[in-house]
Amino acid sequence: MTTTLDRSDTTTTAGDAPTRAAAPSSPRKPVLAASGGPAVRPPTAAHLSDEDVARLGAELDAIRDEVLASRGAKDAAYIRRVIAVQRGLEVAGRATLLAARFPAALVAGTAMLSAAKILENMEIGHNVLHGQWDWMKDPDIHSTTWEWDFVAPAVGWKHSHNDLHHTWTNVVGKDRDVGYNILRMDEDIPWEPRHLLNPVVNAGLAPIFEWGIALFDLELDAVKEGTKSKAALRADLKLLGAKFARQIAKDYVATPGLAMLTGSGKQALLGAALANATRNVWAHAVIFCGHFPDGADTFTEEMIEGETRGDWYLRQMLGSANISGSPLMHIATGNLSHQIEHHLFPDLPSNRYAEVAVKVRDVCGRYGLPYTTGPLWKQVGSAWRKVFRLALP
């Protein structure tokens, strides 16, 4: 007897069908065994019996159900407040850049626009597109209607991120996010001479991260392999072209164009470019801290054959890493500083991850499992060490 991974209260979480009409490279829903377990469990969980894993799964289900049952007005007020702050920062930032020929205005406008873009991408866009707020039934804050301030179209990102990455987290050969097809980020990936450029490629990727993600979401590797049709690629390119035009018009035409009236056109253009680069570098750092620091495991396909729901939970915990810090830092990361909790429960409201983290950490302690966390500087440094280390054979 088997069961599929159920996230029935949202349309955009791990294991759901892709939202694009033509996505032949999509996986089927993961079929989870009702009992038993894989022939080989990850080394850090090898001490657990099938019964242990079943109990662990039940405990985590109970944690999730408790939050689902308690969602309400306080949570809805939170996301609406964050959206209001983000929009205020964006309007203020763009307005200040209209006077960017004055250095103070350039710095202040760029800072506000950078903060707005970080908030929109991390705490709002990423989480809305996961369906975390679909339960509100507000068409303005819904995974099927939100289009974020990122050059990658939301529909393509939901497929590559929600459908693929969250389903096959850190499974080498199935999770395309392990190296994003350009970096060697696991020892099981065969070394090639081009990997000597690992550090250079990663450093170059950071300031243009949104463009890298947009190209990654096109799945050019799947087209080359013949698992994605050229018709599907053309459809995706059309979406990307429209989104590209929208982003260019907003950041590099409209704002600098208005600023030209005050003699600040060039400075406003610089401010918009710096805001995008700042957001990209921040997003790159946070995301690399989520799965690549020391302590975050990767898995072979053998380890997922016969997975139960409890085993799926295990893989999410062992393959993810948290960032410790202040409440403001958690908001700035989109609460991906609670990456472990996010991967366990991608459809729960992000403002609830802090309370969930206490319970998840307790579960890990009682079952003898690692709970990987550390300050931002440590996690970033650890991820970069891996980038350098895996550049070599």
C-alpha positions as CSV (number, residue, x, y, z in Angstrom):
1,M,0.0,0.0,0.0
2,T,1.3,3.4,-0.9
3,T,0.3,7.1,-0.6
4,T,1.2,10.3,-2.3
5,L,2.6,13.3,-0.5
6,D,-0.5,15.2,0.4
7,R,-0.5,19.0,0.6
8,S,-4.2,19.4,-0.2
9,D,-4.8,22.9,1.2
10,T,-2.5,24.6,-1.3
11,T,-1.9,24.3,-5.1
12,T,1.8,25.1,-5.1
13,T,3.6,22.9,-2.7
14,A,6.0,20.0,-3.0
15,G,4.6,17.1,-5.0
16,D,1.7,18.9,-6.6
17,A,1.2,18.8,-10.4
18,P,3.0,21.5,-12.3
19,T,1.1,24.7,-13.2
20,R,2.4,25.0,-16.8
21,A,0.3,23.3,-19.5
22,A,3.4,21.6,-21.0
23,A,6.0,20.5,-18.6
24,P,7.2,17.0,-19.7
25,S,10.2,17.1,-17.4
26,S,8.0,17.3,-14.3
27,P,8.2,14.3,-11.9
28,R,5.2,12.3,-11.0
29,K,4.0,12.9,-7.4
30,P,6.3,11.0,-5.1
31,V,4.7,7.8,-4.1
32,L,5.3,7.3,-0.4
33,A,5.1,3.8,1.2
34,A,2.5,3.4,3.9
35,S,5.0,1.4,6.0
36,G,8.5,0.0,6.1
37,G,11.3,2.2,4.7
38,P,14.1,2.5,2.2
39,A,16.7,-0.2,2.0
40,V,19.3,2.4,2.8
41,R,18.7,5.4,5.1
42,P,21.0,8.4,5.3
43,P,24.0,7.7,7.6
44,T,22.8,10.4,10.1
45,A,19.5,8.5,10.4
46,A,20.7,4.9,10.1
47,H,20.1,4.3,13.9
48,L,16.4,4.8,13.5
49,S,14.0,1.8,13.0
50,D,11.0,1.9,10.7
51,E,8.9,2.3,13.8
52,D,10.9,5.2,15.0
53,V,10.5,7.0,11.6
54,A,6.8,6.3,11.6
55,R,6.5,7.9,15.1
56,L,8.6,10.9,14.0
57,G,6.4,11.4,11.0
58,A,3.3,11.4,13.2
59,E,4.8,13.9,15.5
60,L,5.7,16.3,12.6
61,D,2.2,15.8,11.1
62,A,0.7,16.8,14.5
63,I,2.9,20.0,14.6
64,R,1.7,20.9,11.1
65,D,-1.9,20.2,11.9
66,E,-1.8,22.4,15.0
67,V,-0.6,25.4,13.0
68,L,-3.1,24.8,10.2
69,A,-5.9,24.7,12.7
70,S,-4.8,28.0,14.4
71,R,-4.3,30.2,11.3
72,G,-6.4,33.3,11.5
73,A,-6.7,37.1,11.7
74,K,-3.4,37.6,13.3
75,D,-1.5,35.8,10.5
76,A,-3.5,37.6,7.8
77,A,-2.8,41.0,9.5
78,Y,0.9,40.1,9.5
79,I,1.3,39.5,5.7
80,R,-0.9,42.5,4.9
81,R,1.3,44.7,7.2
82,V,4.5,43.4,5.5
83,I,3.1,44.1,2.0
84,A,2.1,47.6,3.1
85,V,5.6,48.3,4.5
86,Q,7.2,46.9,1.3
87,R,5.1,49.0,-1.0
88,G,5.8,52.1,1.1
89,L,9.5,51.5,0.9
90,E,9.3,51.0,-2.9
91,V,7.3,54.2,-3.5
92,A,9.6,56.2,-1.1
93,G,12.7,54.7,-2.7
94,R,11.7,55.5,-6.3
95,A,10.5,59.0,-5.3
96,T,13.8,59.7,-3.6
97,L,15.8,58.6,-6.6
98,L,14.1,61.3,-8.6
99,A,16.5,63.6,-6.8
100,A,19.4,61.2,-7.0
101,R,21.8,63.8,-8.3
102,F,22.3,64.7,-4.7
103,P,24.5,61.9,-3.1
104,A,22.3,61.7,0.1
105,A,19.2,61.1,-2.0
106,L,21.0,58.5,-4.1
107,V,22.1,56.6,-1.0
108,A,18.7,56.8,0.7
109,G,16.7,56.0,-2.4
110,T,18.9,53.0,-3.3
111,A,18.7,51.7,0.3
112,M,14.9,51.9,0.5
113,L,14.4,50.3,-3.0
114,S,16.9,47.6,-2.0
115,A,15.0,46.8,1.2
116,A,11.7,46.8,-0.7
117,K,13.0,44.4,-3.3
118,I,14.4,42.1,-0.6
119,L,11.1,42.1,1.3
120,E,9.1,41.5,-1.9
121,N,11.2,38.6,-3.0
122,M,11.9,36.9,0.3
123,E,9.2,37.3,2.8
124,I,6.3,38.0,0.4
125,G,6.8,36.7,-3.2
126,H,8.6,33.4,-2.3
127,N,6.1,32.5,0.4
128,V,3.0,33.7,-1.5
129,L,4.0,31.5,-4.4
130,H,4.3,28.5,-2.1
131,G,0.6,28.9,-1.3
132,Q,1.2,29.9,2.3
133,W,-1.5,32.5,2.2
134,D,-4.0,30.8,-0.2
135,W,-6.2,29.9,2.8
136,M,-7.1,33.6,3.1
137,K,-8.9,33.3,-0.2
138,D,-7.7,36.9,-1.1
139,P,-7.1,37.1,-4.9
140,D,-4.5,39.7,-4.3
141,I,-2.3,37.5,-2.1
142,H,-2.7,34.1,-3.8
143,S,-0.2,31.8,-5.4
144,T,-2.1,31.7,-8.7
145,T,-2.2,35.5,-9.2
146,W,1.0,36.9,-7.6
147,E,3.8,37.9,-10.0
148,W,6.9,38.9,-8.1
149,D,9.5,41.6,-8.6
150,F,12.0,39.1,-10.1
151,V,12.9,38.6,-13.8
152,A,12.0,34.9,-13.5
153,P,8.3,34.4,-14.3
154,A,6.4,33.1,-11.3
155,V,4.9,30.1,-13.1
156,G,8.3,28.7,-14.2
157,W,9.8,29.2,-10.8
158,K,6.9,27.4,-9.1
159,H,7.6,24.4,-11.3
160,S,11.3,24.3,-10.8
161,H,11.2,25.2,-7.1
162,N,8.0,23.9,-5.7
163,D,7.4,20.9,-7.9
164,L,11.0,19.7,-8.4
165,H,13.3,21.0,-5.6
166,H,10.9,20.6,-2.7
167,T,9.9,17.1,-3.9
168,W,13.4,15.8,-4.5
169,T,15.4,17.9,-1.9
170,N,19.1,17.3,-2.3
171,V,18.7,14.0,-4.1
172,V,21.7,14.0,-6.5
173,G,20.4,13.3,-10.0
174,K,16.8,14.5,-9.3
175,D,17.1,17.8,-7.5
176,R,18.4,20.3,-10.2
177,D,19.1,22.8,-7.5
178,V,22.2,20.9,-6.4
179,G,24.6,23.1,-8.4
180,Y,22.0,24.7,-10.7
181,N,23.6,22.8,-13.6
182,I,26.7,25.1,-13.5
183,L,28.3,24.4,-10.1
184,R,29.7,21.3,-8.6
185,M,28.2,21.2,-5.1
186,D,28.4,17.5,-4.2
187,E,31.2,14.9,-4.3
188,D,29.0,12.5,-6.2
189,I,28.9,14.8,-9.2
190,P,31.8,13.8,-11.4
191,W,34.5,16.4,-11.6
192,E,35.3,18.1,-14.9
193,P,38.0,20.7,-15.6
194,R,35.4,23.4,-15.9
195,H,34.7,23.0,-12.2
196,L,38.0,24.7,-11.5
197,L,36.0,27.9,-12.1
198,N,33.4,27.0,-9.4
199,P,34.4,30.1,-7.2
200,V,34.5,32.5,-10.2
201,V,31.1,31.3,-11.5
202,N,29.5,31.5,-8.1
203,A,30.9,35.0,-7.5
204,G,29.6,36.1,-10.9
205,L,26.2,34.5,-10.3
206,A,25.5,36.4,-7.0
207,P,24.9,40.0,-8.4
208,I,22.9,38.6,-11.4
209,F,21.1,35.9,-9.5
210,E,17.7,36.6,-10.8
211,W,18.9,36.2,-14.4
212,G,20.6,32.9,-13.5
213,I,17.4,31.6,-12.0
214,A,15.4,32.7,-15.0
215,L,17.7,30.8,-17.3
216,F,17.7,27.8,-15.0
217,D,13.9,27.7,-15.0
218,L,14.0,27.3,-18.8
219,E,15.3,23.7,-18.3
220,L,17.6,23.9,-21.3
221,D,19.2,20.6,-20.0
222,A,15.9,18.9,-20.3
223,V,15.4,20.2,-23.9
224,K,18.9,18.9,-24.8
225,E,18.0,15.5,-23.3
226,G,14.7,15.4,-25.1
227,T,12.5,15.3,-22.0
228,K,11.1,18.8,-22.6
229,S,9.7,19.8,-26.0
230,K,10.9,22.7,-28.0
231,A,7.3,23.9,-28.0
232,A,7.3,24.1,-24.2
233,L,10.6,26.0,-24.4
234,R,9.2,28.5,-26.8
235,A,6.2,29.0,-24.5
236,D,8.6,29.6,-21.6
237,L,10.7,32.0,-23.6
238,K,7.6,34.0,-24.5
239,L,6.8,34.3,-20.8
240,L,10.3,35.3,-19.9
241,G,10.4,37.9,-22.7
242,A,7.3,39.5,-21.4
243,K,8.6,39.5,-17.8
244,F,12.0,40.9,-19.0
245,A,10.3,43.8,-20.8
246,R,8.2,44.5,-17.7
247,Q,11.2,44.6,-15.3
248,I,13.3,46.7,-17.7
249,A,10.5,49.2,-18.2
250,K,9.9,49.6,-14.5
251,D,13.5,49.8,-13.2
252,Y,15.5,51.1,-16.1
253,V,13.1,53.2,-18.1
254,A,10.3,54.6,-16.0
255,T,12.2,55.6,-12.9
256,P,15.3,57.0,-14.6
257,G,13.0,58.6,-17.2
258,L,11.1,60.6,-14.6
259,A,14.4,61.4,-12.8
260,M,15.7,63.0,-16.0
261,L,13.2,65.9,-15.3
262,T,15.3,66.8,-12.3
263,G,18.7,66.1,-13.9
264,S,19.0,62.8,-12.0
265,G,18.4,60.3,-14.8
266,K,21.9,58.7,-14.7
267,Q,22.0,58.5,-11.0
268,A,18.5,57.0,-10.7
269,L,19.5,54.4,-13.3
270,L,22.5,53.6,-11.1
271,G,20.4,53.4,-8.0
272,A,17.9,51.0,-9.6
273,A,20.8,48.8,-10.8
274,L,22.4,48.8,-7.4
275,A,19.1,47.9,-5.7
276,N,18.6,44.9,-8.0
277,A,22.2,43.8,-7.4
278,T,21.9,44.1,-3.7
279,R,18.7,42.1,-3.6
280,N,20.4,39.4,-5.9
281,V,23.5,39.1,-3.7
282,W,21.3,38.8,-0.5
283,A,19.0,36.2,-2.1
284,H,22.0,34.2,-3.4
285,A,23.6,34.2,0.1
286,V,20.4,33.2,1.9
287,I,19.6,30.4,-0.5
288,F,23.1,29.0,-0.5
289,C,23.0,28.9,3.3
290,G,19.8,26.7,3.1
291,H,21.3,23.6,1.5
292,F,25.1,23.8,1.1
293,P,26.7,24.5,4.5
294,D,28.5,21.8,6.4
295,G,25.9,19.5,8.0
296,A,23.4,19.7,5.2
297,D,23.3,16.2,3.7
298,T,22.8,15.0,0.1
299,F,21.1,11.8,-0.9
300,T,21.4,9.0,-3.5
301,E,18.4,7.8,-5.4
302,E,18.7,4.5,-3.5
303,M,17.9,6.3,-0.3
304,I,14.5,7.4,-1.6
305,E,13.3,4.1,-2.9
306,G,10.6,3.0,-0.4
307,E,10.4,6.3,1.4
308,T,7.5,6.7,3.8
309,R,6.1,10.0,4.9
310,G,8.4,9.9,7.9
311,D,11.4,9.3,5.6
312,W,10.4,12.2,3.4
313,Y,10.4,14.4,6.5
314,L,13.8,13.0,7.5
315,R,15.2,14.0,4.2
316,Q,13.9,17.5,4.5
317,M,15.4,18.0,7.9
318,L,18.8,16.4,7.1
319,G,19.1,18.2,3.8
320,S,18.5,21.7,5.1
321,A,20.3,24.2,7.3
322,N,19.1,27.2,9.4
323,I,20.5,30.6,10.1
324,S,20.3,32.0,13.6
325,G,19.6,35.6,14.2
326,S,17.2,38.4,15.2
327,P,13.5,38.6,14.2
328,L,14.4,41.4,11.7
329,M,17.0,39.1,10.1
330,H,14.4,36.3,9.9
331,I,12.0,38.6,8.0
332,A,14.8,39.8,5.7
333,T,15.5,36.2,4.8
334,G,11.8,35.5,4.1
335,N,12.1,33.2,7.1
336,L,14.3,31.0,5.0
337,S,16.6,31.3,8.0
338,H,14.2,28.6,9.2
339,Q,15.0,26.5,6.1
340,I,14.5,23.2,8.0
341,E,11.0,24.2,9.0
342,H,10.2,25.6,5.6
343,H,11.2,22.3,3.9
344,L,9.1,20.3,6.4
345,F,6.1,22.5,6.0
346,P,6.4,24.7,2.8
347,D,2.7,25.7,3.0
348,L,2.6,27.0,6.5
349,P,2.7,30.8,7.0
350,S,6.3,32.0,7.3
351,N,5.6,34.0,10.4
352,R,4.9,30.8,12.3
353,Y,8.2,29.1,11.6
354,A,9.9,30.5,14.7
355,E,7.4,28.8,17.0
356,V,7.5,25.6,14.9
357,A,11.4,25.6,15.1
358,V,11.3,25.1,18.8
359,K,9.3,21.9,18.4
360,V,11.2,20.6,15.5
361,R,14.5,21.1,17.3
362,D,13.1,19.1,20.2
363,V,12.0,16.3,17.9
364,C,15.5,16.2,16.4
365,G,17.1,16.0,19.9
366,R,14.8,13.2,21.0
367,Y,15.4,11.1,17.9
368,G,19.2,11.7,17.9
369,L,19.2,13.7,14.7
370,P,21.3,16.8,13.8
371,Y,19.7,20.2,13.7
372,T,22.0,22.3,11.5
373,T,22.1,26.0,12.3
374,G,24.5,28.8,12.8
375,P,24.9,32.6,12.3
376,L,24.8,34.0,8.9
377,W,28.6,34.6,8.6
378,K,29.3,31.0,9.6
379,Q,26.7,29.5,7.1
380,V,27.9,31.7,4.3
381,G,31.5,30.9,5.0
382,S,30.7,27.2,5.1
383,A,28.8,27.2,1.8
384,W,31.7,29.1,0.1
385,R,34.2,26.6,1.5
386,K,32.3,23.9,-0.2
387,V,32.3,25.9,-3.5
388,F,36.1,26.1,-3.3
389,R,36.7,22.5,-2.1
390,L,34.5,21.0,-4.8
391,A,36.3,23.0,-7.5
392,L,39.1,20.4,-7.2
393,P,39.0,16.7,-8.1
